[in-house]
Amino acid sequence: MITAIINARSASERLFKKHLYKIGNKTILEHIIDKLKTVKKIEKIYFATGSKEKNIEYVKFLKSKYKKKINFFYYDKENDVTGRVFHLTKKIKTKYTLTISGDCPLIDTRYINRIYKKLSENSEYDFIYPKILLIHEGIKLFKTSSWNLINYYSREKIFRENPGFIVKEKPDKFKILEYKPLKYEIKKKKIRYSVDTISDLEFLNFINLELQKKKLSFEIQNVLKIKKLPILNSHVLQRNPYDKKRLINLITIYNSSIGYGHYNRILALKRELQESYFCKINTFLLNKNKSLKKILDNINKKKQLAIIDLPVNVLEIFIKKISYHEKIIIIDKILNNKKFTYIIPNLSNKRFKKANIFSGLDKLILNRSINFQNTKYINNNKNIKKLLMIGASYSIDNEILDFMKKNKKDLKILIGPLVKKNKIRELKKQNYNLIVNQQNIFEIIKRSQKIYSRFGVSVFETIALKKKPFVFSKYNKKDKKIIFELEKKNLINIYNKKYNKNLKSINIDKCYKNIKSIIEKKL
């Protein structure tokens, strides 16, 4: 018989508490446990984690969901996963133990039954491993007693953090039975089915939606039936235990007067860097973070990379405090300093044609969730006729006010999180239809027939969502040239000008490929 161990802890670096995120209507942990419960050879299921205190949310969730059907094991050394499994195996009475990574929801029970049958029929062996990559992720079967050897040889930090990795690195120390996979089990494409990032989660949710359309369950054999699969997580780095961690500092700001533009752009970039590199990212909010000394030490003394996205008035003050200029990247602003690198996520300009300035619509910094939204099925019965986006803070001119009055009947106004409550109450009194603090803005945009906006990041997000926005330009002297250039390129319509239905889009994958090639030179 088998005892199953699910390894998981809340403090995962790239996606905190990832095991409680949902794929469809079930959490990742539920997908795993519900599958393991169907395997007749599994006698007990253990949830093995770090300290109870740090992982109490997991414990409460599983106890409420599964009552006494799940056993719990706590090990205070959070990063010593090998030690966690070793000490748990001392309590296990079954001859064989199955370890499951808590971020791998696609469990193939047929595979578990096959490897158990093979290993139990060849009792002189301790482990069963394939020699090639399989579609199965995070599943290992071994003799329970063999973990003594694993623990003994796993002395270095890299082996303590990666349970069973020692078997792969030093196979001569262990008795390993080769598993010869079936044809369908061999991994033919670089596809990740584990969840380490938001992009992984979106990919698996897309798969789940596709299977629901076909009335198929969320199982690996059904996933393989999907012919055209957009790999939404193809950019995500599959970390190697030997990878060296890179250090990156992101510096930005938000408040009610400047809105969320700079901050959201840095969050989108942060997600991309975390998903693409093995890195530690320090995010500093100048209006919130009091550790200015730490930021400057990281840049000036430790000579770490700093990517800065600030309004020009704040940027000019902050930049005077920086003495080390070689690893500074500034977003969307150009200063009189040739040592800095500049990324301008906007139309190219003649004055930008310098070796340290990178600009263009192929260097836009946008949220990758747009790609997921573009693949999702949209219910046309819930369409919005006209959507007005006025930014995170309430700032409108006479052109927008006039538009609001003329279109009140069919109009919905997307209200940002920094708009004051008295302004919201005022708009409601005037009978405007408001969408307040909407979590999934991209879904709202996708469902809208016509979108109206001030010029800003939301315009490029709308284009990337394969929608052609109407942009207000009458009182926008600062960006008027850019707005007219975008219209010439057939990317937008200008409000109160000739309407053009033709549609062009933006390739987010291409944008990030270009941006990362610039950043890599500074890492």
N, C-alpha and C positions, 0 to 999 in steps of 0.2 A: 504493500500500500504506500501512498504518498502523503506527505504533509506539504502544503503550499505556503510559501512565504511571499507576501507582497511588500516590497521595500518602497517606502515613500516618506517624505518629510516636507513640512510646509515651506521651509526656507530655501526653495530652489532659486538659483540666481537669476535666470532669465525670465521666469514666470512664477511669481510668488503664489503659493497655494494652488498650483496648477491642477492638482488632482481633483479639486472640487469644481473645476470648470466643466461645462456641459457640452456634450456632443449629442445633438437632438434634445431629448428630454431627460437624459441620464448623465450623471457625472462620470468622469473617467474611471473613478474607483468602482462605481456601480457596474459599468460595462465589464470590468475585469472580474469582479466578484461573482456576478450573475453567470458568467461563463464558467468559472471554476467550479461553481456549485453543481454544474451539470456533468462533471467528470466523476464517474462512479469510483474510480480508483483513488480519488482524493478523500482522505479521512478527516483532515483538519485544515482550516485556513487560518493563518496568522497574519495580522497586520503588524509589521515590524517598522518602528519609527525611532526618532530621537527621544528627547525627554518628553514626558507627558505634558508638562507645563507649556512647552513651546509648540506642541502639536495638538493641543486640547480641542481645537475646532474640528480636526479630523476625527478624533476619538468620539466626541459628542455626536457627530453626524453618523458615523458608522454604528454606534450603539443604538441610536434612535431608529436607524434603517433596518439593521439586521439583528437586533436584540442580542441573544447569546450565541448566534451562529458564527460569529467572528471572534477569534482569540487575539489578544493584544500583547505585544512585547515592546518594552521601552529600554532604550540604551542611551545614556546621557552624553556619550561622546558622539555628537551629531555627525561629524564627518568620517568617523570610523565605521563604514558600512560593513566591511569585512568582519570586524569585531562584533558588530551587532548580530550578523548571521551566525557567527561562530558560537557566541554565548546562547543564542536561541536553540541551535542544534543540540545543545546539551540536554534540553528539555524534551526534544522530539524522540518518539519511540518507533516511528515507522522506519523501514530500511532505506527508503528513498525520500529525498526532499526536492521540491521544485521551487526555484526562485523566480519571481515575476517582478519586473520593473514596473512601479506604479504609474508610469506615464505611457504605457503601451496598451491601449484599449482593444486592439484587434487580436483577440486570443483565438487561436485555432485549436479547438479541443481534439480534433482528429490527430494533429501533430503531437500533442501531449500523450495521447494513447499509444501512438506509434513509438515514440522514443522510450516510453516506459516499458513497452513490450520488448524492444530490442535490448535495453540495458538489463532488464530482469532475466532475460534469457542468456545473457553473457555476464554472469555474476562475478567473474574475475576482474571486471573493469569497474572503475570508480566514476567515470564521466562519459557522457555521450555528446559528441560535437561534430558538426559538419565541417568540411574543408573549404567550402565555398559559402558566399553570402546567401542567406535565405530571406524570404519575405517575413518570416517570423522574427519579431524583435523583443528583446528583454526576457527571453525564456531560457532557463538552464535547469537540467535535471542531473542529479548526482546522488551517490550513496551518502547518506547522512553522516556516516563516520569519517568520510574523506575530507570534511571541512576542517578537521584537525590539521591535516597537511597544508591546506590552503592558508590557514591562519599562521602556521609555522613559517612558511616561505614568504608570506606577504608582510615583510618587515618595513619596507619603504612606504613613505606617505602615499605615493601614486597607487600602490596596491591596497592600502587601507581604504582609500576613497572609492576604488573601483573593484567591487567584489567579484572574484573569479577571474580577473584580468591576468593574474599570475599563471593560470592554467594555459592561457594563450601564449604568454611570453616565455614560459619555461615548461613546455609540454613533456620534456624528458623526465620531469619529477613526478609525473602522474600517469596512471593507467587510463588511457583514453580510447574509447570505442568510436570509430568513425561512423557517423550517420550518413547514409546514402539517400539523398532527398528524392522525392517524387518530382516529376517535371514541373508541376505548377508551383512548387515551393521555391524554385531557384529564382533569385532576384535578377530580373532582366534590365530594369531601369533603376536609376538613382532616385528612388522614391522613399521618403521617410513616413512611417506610420506611427512614430512615437510623438509625444507632445512635449516640446521644450520651450516653444515660443507661441505667440499669438498667430503667426502665419501657419504653424503646424495645426493649431486648433481650427483655424478657418478652413484649411485644406480638408481636415477630417469632417468638419461640419458640411462642407460642400458634398463630400462623398455620401454622407448620411442623407442629405436632401435628394441626391440623385437616386439613391436606393429606395427612398420613400416613394418617389415618382413611379418606380417600377414595382412597388409593393414587395420589396425585398428587405430582409433583416440586415443589420449592421454587422456583417461577418466577412472575413477575408476572402472566402470563396466567391461571395457576391461582388466584392470590390473588383476582383479580377475580371468580372463580366463587363465592367464599364469600359467602353472602347476608347472614347475621347476623354482624357482626364487632364484638366489644366493643373499643372503642378504648382500650386500657389506658394509652396514652401521650398522651391528648387534652389533658392538663394541661401537657405539656412545652413549654417556650418554644423556638420556632424563632428562634434569635438573629439579630438584625440587626447588621451590622457597625458601625452608628452607635450602638448601645446603650451607655449609660454603666454601668460596673460599680458595683454597690452593695456596701457593706461591712457584714458581720454577724459578731458574736462570739457563740459558743455556749460556755457554761460549765457543766461537770458534774463528776461523780466516780463511781468504782466501787471497791469492795474486797470482801473476803470476808465482811464483816459486814453491809454494806448491799445487796450483790448488784449486778446489772446493770440494774435497773429504770430509774434516772435516765439512765444512759448510753445504753441502747437507745432510750429515748424521744427523746433528743437526736439520735441517729443517724437515726431515722425522720424527724424534723423537718429535719435537715440535707439529707437526700436530697430532700425535698419542695421546700425552698428552692432547692437547686441546679438542680432540674429545672424550676422555675417562674420563676426570675429569672436575670438575668445578674449574678452576684454573686461576691465573694470571701468565703469563710467561714473564719474562724479558730476552730478548736475547741480549747478549753483544758480539760485534765483536771487538776483541782486536786491530785490525789494523784500525778500523773506529771509535769506541766509545771512547770518551775522558773522560767519567765518571768512571775511574778506582776506584776512591774513593767510589762511590755508589756501585759498584760490591763488593768491600771488606767489606763495611758496612753491606750489605745484608748477607754476609757469616759470618763474624767475630763477628759483634755486634747483628744483628737480628737473627742469627743462622738459616738462611733459607737454603733449599736444593740447592745445586749447582751441575750441571752435566757438565763436562768439556771434550771437544773434541779438542785437540790441538796437533801439532807436538811436539815431545819429547823435542827439544831444547827450544821452547817457553813455554812448560808445566813446565819444571824444573825451569825456572825463575819465572813464575807466582805463582807456588805453594809455593814458599818461603815467599810470602806475606800473606799466609793464616795461621791463628792461631787456628781457630775452625775447627776440622777435622771430627767431627761425621757425618755430612751430606754432605760429598763429594763423588760423583761418577765420576770416570774417565773412559772414553771410549777408548778402543784399546791401552792402555799403562799401564805398571805396574811399580810403583815406590817402593822405599824401605820404605814404610809407611804402617803399618798394620791396622791403623785406617781408611784409605780410603777404599771404595768399588770399585772394578774394574769389568767392563763388557768388555770382549774381543769378539767382533763379528767376530769370525774366528774359525778355527779348534781348538779343545781342545789339550792341551799339558800337559805332566806330571808335569811340574813346575807350572801349573795353579791350581793344586789340593789343594787349600787352602780355608778356610771358607769365606774369603772376596773377592775371585776371581771367577767370573762366566764366563765361556767361552763355545764356541761350535757353530755349524751351526744352532742351534735352538735359538740363541740369536743375530741373524743378525738384523741390523737396516736398513730397506729398505723402499722405498716409497710405500705407500698403493695403489697408482694409478696403480701399476703393476697388482693388482687383477682385477681392472676394465678393463685393457688392455687385460687380459687373457680371459675375457668374450666377448669382442667385436668381431664382424665379420671382418675378414681381407680379403681385395681384393687381391687375388693371382695374378691377372693380373699386379699388380704394384710391384711385388717382386723385391728385390735387390739380385743379385747373391752373392756378397761378400762385407761385411761391415767391415771397420777398424775403431776401436775406439781408439783414442790416448790421451784421457783425456782433461780436461778443458784448460790446458796449453800445448804448443807444446814441447814435450820432447820424442825423439825417439832415438833408438840405431841402430847399423849396421844391426842387425837381421831384424828389422822392415823396414829399408830402402831397404834392399835386397828384402823383401817380396813385398814392394810397386812397385819396378821396374819390378818384374816378373809378377805382377797381374794387371797392370795398366788398361788393357782393360775392365775387369769386375768389377773393384773395385770402391767403393764409400767410401770416407773418412769423418767420422763425426768429425767436427772441433768444439772445445769447445769455450766458450765465452772469455777466457783469451788469446787466441792465437793472436799474434800481426798481424796487417794488412799487414806489409811487408812480413811476412811468408806466409800469405794467397795468396798474389799476386805472390810470388815465386812459390808456388805449382800450381797455375792456369797457369802460363807460361809453366810449365812442363806438361800441359794437364791432370792434375789429376782431377777427378770428386769429387767435394767437397760438403758436406752438412754443411752449416755454421749457427751456432746459432739456430739450430732446437728446437722448443718449445716442441714438443712431441717426445722425444728421444725413449721412450718405444715403440711407434708405429713403428718407423724406425727399431728398433731391431726385433720386431715381424714380420715385413715384409721381413726380411733378411734371405736368405737361409743358409749362413755361416757367422759367426761373429768372428772377430779376435780382440784380445785386450791384452794390458798390464795387469798384475795382479793388481787388486784393486776392489773397490766397484762395478764397472761396470760388473765385472765377475759374482758376486753374483746376480746382477740385471738380467743379461742375463739368468742365471740358473732359477731364480724365474719366468721369462717370458717363461719358458719351452723350452728354446733353449740351445744347448750345445756349448759353445764358444771354440775357439782355443786360447790358451794362449801362449804368447812368454816367453821363459824361459832362453835362452842361456846366456844372459848378466845380468840376475836378480839373483845374488847370495844371496841377502837378503831374498827373498821369495821362493827360489828354493824348499826347503823341503815341504812347504805348497802346492806349485803347484803340486808336485809329489804325495802328499797325496790325493789331490783333484782328480787327475787322477785315482788313485787306487780306490777311492770311486765312480768312474764312473760319476763324475759331470762335468768334462771338458775333452777336448782333448789338448794335448801339441803340439804346432806347430812343424812340421817336424818329428813327430813321428806317430806311427800306428793310423789310424783313427778308432774310435769306435762310431757307430750310437746310441747305447743304451742311453736312456735319463732318468735322475732323476731330481726332482724339489725340491723347497724349499717352506715350508708352512709359509707364512708371519703372518697369524693369530696366529699360535703356537709360533712363535718368539716373537711377542709382548706380548703374554700372559706371557711368561717367564720373559721378560724384566720388565713388569709392576709389577710382583710379587716381584722383587728385589727393584724397586723404591718405592713401597708402604711401605716398611719397614722403609724408610727414611722420608716419608712425615709426 
